[in-house]
Amino acid sequence: MTHLLFPLLLPSGTEWVIIAIIILLLFGGKKIPELMKGLGKGVKSFKEGVNEAKEEIEKSKNEEKE
């Protein structure tokens, strides 16, 4: 039942435009590139952490097999 309601909760095209305009008004044109840069660094750091965790799991699996 919940999978039927999920698309209703997502913003449509017009709502995304309104959200973008509000963000532009709140932060201004100069701050948005800085925010995106910080967001990109955060995502990169998260992916590195996930990859390190996967490597540790694989390493422990290999040690158990030996």
N, C-alpha and C positions, 0 to 999 in steps of 0.2 A: 504494500500500500504506500509506503513512504517513497518508493522509487517513482511513483506516479506524480507525487507532489513536488519532487525535487526540481523539475524544470520551471515550475511556477515561482520558485523562490529566487531564481537567477535574474539579474537585470537584463532587459532587452536593449536593443541598439540605442534608442532615444535616452534611456536611463543612463547608459554608459557615457553619453555625451554630456548629460547634466552633471554626472559625477566628475568628469574631467574638467568641466568649467568651474565647479566648486573648488576642486583641488588647485586649479590655476589661480583662482581668486584668493584662496587662503595662503598659499605659499609664494605666489609670484613667479614670474618667468625665470628669474635668476636662481631661485632655490631649487627648482625642480630637477635640473641636471645633477646638482649635488645630492639630492635625495635618491635619484636613480643610481648614481654611482655607489652610494652607500648600500642600497638595496642589492646591487649586483655583487658587491664584495661579500655581503651577508649570504647570498645564495651560493657563491663560490665556496665560502668557508663551510657551509652546511654540506655541500656535495663532497668536499674533501673529507669531512668527518664521517660521512656515510661510507665513502670508499675505504677509509682506514678501518672502520668497523667490519666491513665485509672481508677485508684482508685478514684481520685478526681471527674472524670466524673460520675462514678457509685454512689459516695456519693451524688453528687448534684442531680442526678436522683431520688435517694431514698428520699431525702429531699423534692423534689417537689411532689412526690406521697403522702407523709404524710401531 
